[in-house]
Amino acid sequence: MDLATVIGLVGAFFVMIYAVLLDGNFHIFFNIPSILIVIGGSFFVVFAKFSLQQVPVAFKSAWKAFFFKLDPLQDIITTAFNLSMAVRKHGVLALENVPVYNGFLAKGVYMLVDGLDIQIVKSNLEKERALTQQRHESAIKIFRSFSDVAPALGMIGTLIGLVQMLSQMSNPDAIGPAMAVAILTTLYGAIIANVITTPIADKLALRSEEEDHQQALVIDAIECIASGVHPTVMKDVLQNYLPKNRRLSPDYGTSVASATEKTDKVS
């Protein structure tokens, strides 16, 4: 679970609800016509802008904003190093004996074991990477569309409430409910856009960047393994995907020292 998303959304609603409860009139902020106009209207408008298949997929993708967690990059680098060592010692078929828990990396490994050319393997992985980003972008667009539509429906609700209010000027009892619809629809639209859908869209965009970053690392790792790059060199290359403060020191120093020592003994 992504605690930042949960804490942010729950905290925002808690602050707003607490501020309303301080006044003691929570019921005045609940209005059925306003909810129908903003929430119901926003759903139908977004459905009109996208397909019936895209919207449910977008809500499924939104689940990632709360519960999806990528494998740590360092763990993938360590697994890639173990795979490379196995190939170097026992050949490509030895890849079957190394446990791989990342699905994208496992797919590349299986293709290498099957004897596919590295260019074909890389092409397949790049295609899956592109399609994954395409799905993410579709979900992000849908939630950003909600962020655009909800305030607009709130403004429409406000205009509806003002028309009702102005048409009932002779009836003071009807002015209050009509004014409530006018104000609350704007409030609901602002809450949906700024507290719910925009944060979810931004978090999905962040998740998309992180997954794309991880898949790029995996593709480089698969290419290094297939090309016979030394495991230590590959590990150091893949460290570039990590922040500088999390990178491990390369083992080149030990190798160079050992080589120098052997050269001195020969001399």
N, C-alpha and C positions, 0 to 999 in steps of 0.2 A: 504494500500500500504506500502511495506517495503522500507522506504526512504534510508536505507543504501545501498541496492542493486542498486536502481535507481541512487543515487548520485555517487556511485562507478563506475558503467558502463558508465554513461553519462560523468562523470568527466574525466575518462580515455580517452574516445574518443575525448572529447573537447581538452585535452592537446595535443594529437597526431595531431589532425586536425589543431589546432592553430600553432603548431610547423612547420607543412608543409606549411601553408599559409604565414608564415613569409618569406619563400623563394619566394613565388609568383608563383610557378609552380605546382599547385595542380593537373593539368591534367596528369602530367607524372606518378602519382601514381595510375592511373586508367588504367588497362589493361585487356581487355576482355579474351584473352587466359589464363591469370593467374587466373582469377576468375573462369573460367570453370574448370581448372585443380584442383584447391584447393577446392572450395566450392562444385562444382558438383561432383568431384571425392570423396570427403569426405562423402557426403550424400550416394552415391552408395555403398561405402565400408562399411559404418555403417549398411546400409540396408542389406548387404550381411552377416554381423555378427549377426544380430538380425532378428526377425520376422517382417512382415509388420504391425502386430498389436502393437508390443512393441514400435516402434519408435514414432508413433503419440501419444500414451499414455505418452511417456517420455516428449514430447513437451507440452502436457497438464499439466503434473506435474510441468514443468518449470514455468508455470504461478504462482505456489505457491511461487516461489522465489520472485515474485514481489507484489502479491496482497493478498495472503492467510495470515490470521492472526488468531492465536489460541486464544481461550478464556483465560483470565487471570486465573492463578491457584487459586488465592485468591477468585475469584468469584465462582469457582467450589467448593472450600472448604466451602464457605458460603452456597451454595445451598445444599451441602451434609449435612451440619449441620441442615438446615431447614427440610430436608427430614427425618433425624434421629429424630428430635424433634416431627415431625408429627406422625411417627411410634410409638414413645414412648407414645404419648398421646392418639392416636385414632386407632392404628393398621396399618397393611400394606396397606389396601385399602385407607388410607388417603394420600398415595403417589400421587394419581390421582389429588389431589387438590393443590399440590405444583408445581408452574411453573418451568420447567426445559428447559433451552435453549441450553445446550450442547448435541449434538446428541448422542454421545457415552454414556454419563451418562443416557440420556433418554431411550436408548435401554435397559440398565440394570434395570432401574426402571420399565419399562413395563413388563419385564420378572418376576420381583419380584411380581408385582401386579397380574400377571397371575398365581401365585402360584408355579412357578418352583423352584426346589431345588437349593440352593445356589451353589452347586458344578456344576450343569448344567449351571447356569447363568455365573459363573466364567469361565467355559470351553468355552462357546460361545464367551464371551468377549475376552478371551485370543486368540482364533482362529482368530477373526477379527483383533486383534492387530498384530498378526503374519503376516496375509495376507497384512495388510497395510504396514508393514515394508518391505515385499517382493516386493510390487509394487514400493516403494520408492527406494529400492536397485537396481531394474531393471532400473529405470530412471537415477539414479546416474551412473550406469555402462555405459549407452548409452552416456551420456555427457562426461564421462571420456574417452570413446572410441573416441569421436570426438577430444578430446584433444591429443590423441595419433596419430590419423590418419591424422589430418590436417597438422602438421609439416612434416610428412612423405610424404604426397602429395606435400607439398611445396618443399621438396628436390627432388622429382621426376620431378616436374616442372623445377627446377633449372637445372637438368641434361638434360632435353629436350631442354631448352634454350641454354645450352652450346653446345650441339650437333648441333643445328641449327646455332649457332654462328661460330663454327669451320668449318662447311660445307660451310659457306659463307665468308670465309676469303678473297676471291678474290673480293668480292662485299662489299665495305665499307658501303654502304647505308643499308645493311641488318644486319650488326653487332649490331647496336644500338637497334633495336626492339627485336632481339633475346636475347641480354643481359638484356633488360628490363624484358622479360618473366622469365629469369633465376633468377633475383634478387627479383622481385615482388612476385613470387610464394612463396619464402621463407618468405618474409614479411607477406603475407596474412596468411600463415599457422601459423606463430608465433602469429599474432593478434587474430586469431580465437581461438587458444588453450589457450593463456594466458590472454586474455582480455574478452572473451565471455564464452566459454564452461567450462573451469576450475572453474571460479568464480560461475557459475550457479550450477555446480555439488557440489561444497563446500557448497553453500547456501542450496541446497536441502538436503544435509547430515545434516546440522544444523537443518533444519525444521523437518527432520525425527526424530532426537534425541528429539526435543522439543515435538513432537506429541506423541512419545513413552513414554516420561516422564509423559505427561498429562494422557495418557490412563492407565498407571500404577497407578497413583493417583486415577483415577475413579474406577478401579477394587478394590483397597483397600477400597475405600469409600463404594462401594456396599456390599462388604463382611462385613464391620463393621455394616452397617445398617441392613443387614439380620441376623447378629449374635447378635443383641441387645446391641452392645457396647454403653456405655453412650455417648451422643452427645458431651459433653465437652472433654471426653477422645479421641473420634474419631477425633475431630477437632485438638487436640494437636498432635495426631499421623500424621495426614495429613499435618500439618505444616512442617514436616521434608522434604517435597518435595520443600519447599521454601528456598531461601538463608537465612542465619541466620539474616541478617539485615532487612528482610521483615517479619519475623515471629512475630506473636502476642504473648504476654505473656499468659500462661495458666491460667485458672480460678481456679486452684486447691487451691490457697491460701484462696480465699473467702469461698470455700466449707469447708476446714479444720477449718477455724476460726469459721464458723457457727456451725460446729459439736462440736467443743470444748466448745463454749458458751452454747450449749444445754446440754452437759455433766455436766458442772459446775452447771447449774440450777437444774438438777436432783439430784446432790450430795447435 
